Amino acid sequence: MSNKNFIEVIYKKKVIAFVLKKNFFYSGIKFFTKKSSSLQVGYMSRKKNYKVNLHFHKENKLYVKSTVGEVLFVKKGKIELFLFSNDLKIKKKIICEAGSLVFLINCTHAINFLTKSELFEVRMGPYDKSNKVLLSIK
């Protein structure tokens, strides 16, 4: 389904990230993550006066044994996203401007801020900074 407004990055037959650009459109509701994913990312487009019925989500006890995914939303500005393979070679470079949403599923990544930018970040918690591994490449 990759196109200029939806970029899916696959490495070793697995989706490691995807980017929804500002002009992405889908009529209805679409989830991009597997039903089994501990962090779900979806998109909804509805006509005026469409209603989502009153509801809540029951507590769901989960045991998650995986790396933590991250969702980034570029509110303002322009960034360059670098996605790396396991051997730290650049797999993909993607320019993301205001309105872009990035879902990093299981990949080593870096961000270069090309302009003054503002991002929202969503990730699974609780956050433990000792789980973040900083790397450098030459």
Steps between C-alpha positions, in 0.01 A plus 500: 500500500802734500456823306627857537269569799544162672851358526546152640856393581568127490822338619555123498133445406370699800346845514736705716340841451243694307436865429167664426554832324274802549304430179426134581131415453290191546121494502379337822721346765833325445745353748859457388617279784429132556214418736757338729715816524518650849484849349230554239513774238198577286348771285138609481321716243129558559235728355340780698255377767651150510486382860714256693278339762568566866748237614805417709771239477525232766826453684716258314794344681781461254838343514716668243835348419633710218674824429285802557345669198480876467259728324621844396275776372669796334292795617723766350816510292691244298710200604707237326443152637772237464415131536786255542553128446638281779854562374439878528485568128240755394200310368278798423500880523161672515425872513203571727331838509228644725200269504702178456453206735781248547467156661830336591426136570833335561789686349808698578439860403633854511344837429653812351298817557516686167307801632378614838248226570250375754415131540266297714631161609285210620650177632417215732571562865617495761815654355833369622789707364738209555323325210610769253826397331696789348717413201746682278601427145807609311 
